[in-house]
Amino acid sequence: WVPFCRKHLIEPRNPETYFSMKGDPTKNKVRTDFVKDRRRVKREYDEFKVRINGLPESIRRRSDAYNASEEIKARKAQMENDSRATGSLSVPKATWMADGTHWPGTWTTPRKDHGRGDHAGIIQVMLPPPSVEPQLGSSQEENLIDSTDVDVRLPLLVYVSREKRTGYDHNKK
C-alpha cells in the first residue's frame, strides 16, 4: 500500500477511504500502469480485510487447541506425580498467538489485572523506524506492483492501548 501511494501520489493514504471514494480514480493520473496496480492493490486489500475479519475466530480456535493441549499436559503431570489423583484440575486459559506464545489472560476468561476494560497500558513496536536514506525498489524484486525507483520504506508502526481500569471513567475513548 505504501509504495503504491508513493508511486501514484495517492491521497488519502487510508485504503478504506481511498477505495470507497466516489469519482474516477484514474483522473489526473499520468502513469500507464496505474489501473493495473490499483486493481492488484485493491484485490490484495480486500483479501487482507477478509483475513483480518477472520482473526477472532482463528485465534479462538487456536487458543482452544493450545489450552486443551496444556490441560492434557497438566493432567499427565498430575497422574505421574500422584497416580490416585482424580480431582478437578484448574489450568488457566490463555490467548495463544501464532508463534506459540500466550498472553496471561483473555477477555473471555479474565485474570486479575487483565480483562476487557481492566488492563495495563500496552505499547508494542510492530515495525521498526525506517532508515534515513530512501530505499528504492528494483525491477528484480517480486512485488505486487512494479516499485522500480519508488521509495519502499515502511513507516514506524506502533500499537498503543492506554491503561483501562474499572471504576475509572475513561470517557469511552
Helices and strands as residue ranges (DSSP letters): H 2-8, H 15-19, H 34-53, H 55-81, E 95-96, E 102-103, E 114-115, E 118-119, E 122-127, E 157-161
